[in-house]
Amino acid sequence: MKRDLVTLDGLSAEELRSLLALAARLKQQLAQGQAHPLLAGRTLALVFEKPSLRTRVTFETGMFQLGGHTVYLAPDDIGLGKRESVTDVARALSQWVDVIAARTFAQQTVEELAAEASVPVINALSDLAHPCQIIADLLTIQESRGSLDGVRVTFLGDGNNVVNSWLVAASKLGFDFTLACPAGYEPDAGVLERACAAAAGSITITHDLDQAADGADVLYTDVWTSMGQEEETATRLQAFAPYQLNQSVVDKATDGVIVMHDLPAHRGEEITDEVIDGPASVVMRQAENRMHAQKALLVWLLEASEAGS
């Protein structure tokens, strides 16, 4: 039976840890010049409704390093749900490719692709979740701090798709997660409820920036206005201004704190140049680790689907 990754809810804690171990191993092998053509002869379809730098390049390069091939399908190539139904796209692609990664506006689109495709489907970003980003981020924290055990992650800003995926990861792996956001910008209520019910560590939603930053091991932020929210820009800039990740916030955190951002960054808005380019920043390592995490995900999904067939 094939496996998909539409949200991190689909992974057990053990599977998530195994993915991180596989990503670390593939990264080490690459650094040592060892070839790992584990997906030779396989094809990945990238179905994108939104433009991308990191997601596209890391999936394409990662698949190449694994010995496979990638087909990129831009919004105008398919007209997903408009020119051609999601169901027909999923069924047609399943006849030609081995795995699909979809970067969409709506979570429902990813879920429909997964339901109708006979090959694994990966959520490469939707309005609800960004699981690929969080797997890469977890790998980055492990590399920086040696372990996820006892780590306190603090996110400043919008309770968006990235936060939703952080909540699920925290509930599975037991680290502490805090979101500091303005009132009215909390994460998805359903995701938050499930995460709190399952969490081994603490999950905190607060409007108090100082409380959130105090004792943080990881400070994380994201853009205040995502694609599709452009009409809200002025309102969001005003609401989020007190939640900027700047040096004064870093100074409130623990010694050895690391600073993270999933990029692209609006420098001078959610984060300052001093911080994103400073000694605490691991932002570029995050970007690098997208490739290693996604390589592990591709290998794991295809192997898991084959084992269950």
C-alpha positions in Angstrom: 0.0 0.0 0.0 1.4 3.4 -1.0 2.3 6.1 1.6 1.8 9.8 1.3 2.9 12.8 3.3 0.1 15.4 3.3 0.9 16.5 6.8 3.2 15.3 9.6 0.2 13.7 11.2 0.8 10.8 8.8 4.1 10.0 10.5 4.7 8.3 13.8 7.4 9.6 16.1 9.6 6.6 15.3 9.1 7.2 11.5 10.0 10.9 11.9 13.2 10.1 13.8 14.1 7.5 11.2 13.6 10.1 8.4 16.0 12.4 10.3 18.6 9.7 10.7 18.3 8.8 7.0 18.7 12.5 6.0 21.8 12.8 8.2 23.3 9.7 6.6 22.6 10.8 3.0 24.1 14.3 3.8 27.2 12.7 5.3 27.6 10.4 2.3 27.3 13.3 -0.1 30.0 15.2 1.8 32.3 12.2 1.6 31.8 11.9 -2.2 29.8 8.7 -1.9 27.2 8.1 -4.7 23.8 7.0 -3.5 21.7 6.3 -6.7 18.9 4.8 -4.6 16.2 6.0 -7.0 17.8 5.3 -10.3 15.2 5.1 -13.1 12.6 6.8 -10.9 10.7 10.0 -11.9 9.4 12.8 -9.6 6.7 15.2 -10.8 6.7 18.6 -9.3 3.2 20.1 -9.5 3.4 23.8 -8.5 0.7 26.3 -8.2 3.1 28.8 -6.5 6.6 29.9 -7.6 9.5 28.6 -5.6 13.3 28.8 -5.3 14.2 26.4 -2.5 11.5 23.8 -3.0 12.0 23.4 -6.7 15.8 23.4 -6.7 16.2 21.1 -3.7 13.7 18.6 -5.0 15.3 18.6 -8.5 18.9 18.5 -7.3 18.1 15.9 -4.6 16.4 13.6 -7.1 19.3 14.0 -9.5 21.7 13.0 -6.7 19.6 9.9 -6.0 19.9 8.9 -9.7 16.4 9.9 -10.7 14.7 12.4 -12.9 12.3 15.3 -12.3 9.5 16.8 -14.4 8.6 20.4 -13.3 5.0 21.4 -14.0 4.3 25.1 -13.6 0.9 26.5 -13.0 0.2 27.2 -16.6 1.3 23.8 -17.7 -1.7 22.1 -16.0 -4.2 24.7 -14.8 -4.8 22.4 -11.8 -8.5 22.2 -11.1 -9.3 24.6 -13.9 -8.1 23.4 -17.2 -8.0 19.8 -15.9 -9.5 18.3 -12.7 -7.2 17.4 -9.8 -8.5 13.8 -10.1 -7.6 13.5 -13.7 -4.2 15.0 -13.1 -3.5 12.6 -10.3 -4.6 9.5 -12.3 -2.7 10.5 -15.4 0.6 11.3 -13.6 0.4 8.0 -11.8 0.8 6.2 -15.1 4.1 8.0 -15.9 5.9 9.0 -12.7 6.8 7.3 -9.4 6.1 10.1 -6.9 4.4 13.5 -7.0 5.4 16.6 -4.9 2.7 19.3 -4.9 3.1 23.0 -3.9 -0.5 24.3 -3.7 -2.7 27.0 -2.3 -5.3 24.7 -0.7 -4.6 21.7 1.5 -7.7 20.1 -0.1 -5.8 20.0 -3.4 -3.0 18.0 -1.9 -5.4 15.6 -0.2 -7.3 15.0 -3.4 -4.1 14.3 -5.3 -3.1 11.8 -2.7 -6.5 10.2 -2.7 -6.6 9.8 -6.4 -3.0 9.0 -7.3 -1.6 5.5 -7.1 1.9 6.8 -6.4 3.1 8.6 -3.3 2.2 12.3 -2.9 4.2 14.8 -0.9 2.9 18.1 0.4 5.6 20.5 -0.7 3.5 23.4 0.8 -0.1 24.2 1.3 -2.2 26.8 3.2 -2.4 24.3 6.1 1.0 22.6 6.3 4.6 22.7 5.3 5.9 19.3 6.4 9.1 19.3 4.2 10.3 22.5 5.8 9.9 21.2 9.3 11.7 18.0 8.7 14.6 20.0 7.4 14.4 22.3 10.4 14.4 19.4 12.8 17.6 18.1 11.1 19.1 21.6 11.5 18.4 21.8 15.2 19.8 18.3 15.7 23.0 19.3 14.0 23.3 22.5 15.9 22.4 21.3 19.4 23.1 17.6 19.2 19.6 16.5 20.1 15.9 17.6 20.1 15.5 16.5 23.7 14.7 19.3 26.0 14.8 21.9 23.3 12.5 25.0 23.5 11.5 26.3 20.1 9.9 29.8 20.0 8.2 31.1 16.9 7.5 34.8 16.5 4.8 35.9 14.1 1.9 34.4 12.2 0.2 31.1 13.2 0.6 29.9 9.6 1.2 26.7 7.8 4.7 26.4 9.2 3.5 26.8 12.7 0.8 24.2 12.2 3.5 21.7 11.1 5.7 22.8 14.1 2.8 22.0 16.4 2.5 18.5 15.0 6.2 17.8 15.2 6.3 19.0 18.8 3.4 16.8 19.8 5.2 13.8 18.4 8.8 14.4 19.5 8.2 16.0 22.9 10.1 19.2 22.7 8.6 22.5 23.9 7.0 24.9 21.4 5.9 28.4 21.9 4.2 30.8 19.5 4.1 34.5 20.1 1.6 36.2 17.9 -0.8 39.1 17.8 -4.4 38.3 18.8 -6.3 37.0 15.9 -3.3 35.3 14.2 -3.3 32.1 16.1 -2.8 28.7 14.4 -5.5 26.4 13.0 -7.7 25.6 15.9 -8.1 21.9 14.9 -4.3 21.4 14.6 -3.7 23.1 17.9 -6.3 21.0 19.7 -4.9 17.8 18.4 -1.3 18.8 19.1 -2.1 19.9 22.7 -3.9 16.6 23.4 -1.0 14.5 22.2 1.9 16.6 23.3 4.6 15.1 25.6 6.2 18.6 26.0 4.6 22.0 26.5 2.8 23.9 23.8 2.2 27.6 24.5 0.4 30.3 22.5 1.0 33.8 23.9 0.8 37.4 22.8 3.7 38.3 25.1 7.0 38.5 23.1 9.2 38.8 26.2 7.7 35.7 27.8 8.1 33.7 24.6 11.8 34.7 24.1 12.9 34.1 27.7 14.8 30.8 27.8 14.3 30.0 24.1 16.9 27.7 22.5 15.6 28.3 19.0 14.1 31.6 17.7 12.2 31.2 14.5 10.3 33.6 12.3 8.6 33.8 8.9 7.2 36.4 6.6 4.2 38.3 7.9 2.4 38.3 4.6 2.4 35.1 2.6 1.5 34.6 -1.1 -2.2 35.1 -1.5 -2.5 37.6 1.4 -1.1 40.6 -0.4 -4.3 42.6 0.2 -3.7 42.3 4.0 -0.2 43.7 3.8 -0.8 47.0 5.5 -2.9 45.5 8.3 -0.3 42.7 8.9 2.7 45.1 9.0 1.0 47.1 11.8 -0.1 44.0 13.7 3.2 42.2 13.6 5.6 45.1 14.1 6.1 44.4 17.8 7.1 40.8 17.0 10.2 41.5 14.9 13.1 39.2 15.5 15.9 41.6 16.3 19.0 41.6 18.5 17.1 42.6 21.6 14.9 39.5 21.3 18.0 37.3 20.7 19.5 38.8 23.9 16.5 37.5 25.9 17.0 33.9 24.8 19.5 31.4 26.2 23.2 31.4 25.5 23.8 29.5 22.3 20.4 30.3 20.9 20.0 29.6 17.2 18.0 31.8 14.8 15.9 30.2 12.0 13.9 31.5 9.1 12.4 29.4 6.3 13.0 32.1 3.6 12.3 34.1 1.6 12.9 36.8 4.2 11.6 40.4 4.2 14.6 41.9 5.8 13.8 44.8 8.0 10.2 43.5 8.6 10.1 40.2 10.5 13.8 40.0 10.9 16.8 42.4 10.9 19.9 42.1 8.8 21.9 42.0 12.1 20.2 38.9 13.2 19.7 36.9 10.0 23.4 37.5 9.1 24.6 37.2 12.7 26.5 34.5 14.5 23.4 32.8 15.9 21.8 32.4 12.4 21.6 28.9 10.9 19.2 30.1 8.1 21.4 29.0 5.2 22.0 25.6 6.8 18.2 25.3 7.0 18.0 26.0 3.3 20.7 23.4 2.5 19.0 20.8 4.7 15.8 21.1 2.7 17.5 19.0 0.0 18.8 16.3 2.4 15.5 16.0 4.2 13.6 15.7 1.0 16.0 13.1 -0.4 15.3 11.0 2.7 11.6 11.5 2.3 11.6 10.4 -1.3 13.6 7.3 -0.5 11.5 6.4 2.5 8.1 6.9 0.8 9.1 4.9 -2.3 10.6 2.1 -0.2 7.6 2.1 2.2 5.1 2.0 -0.6 6.9 -0.9 -2.3 7.1 -2.8 0.9 3.4 -2.5 1.4 2.4 -3.4 -2.1 
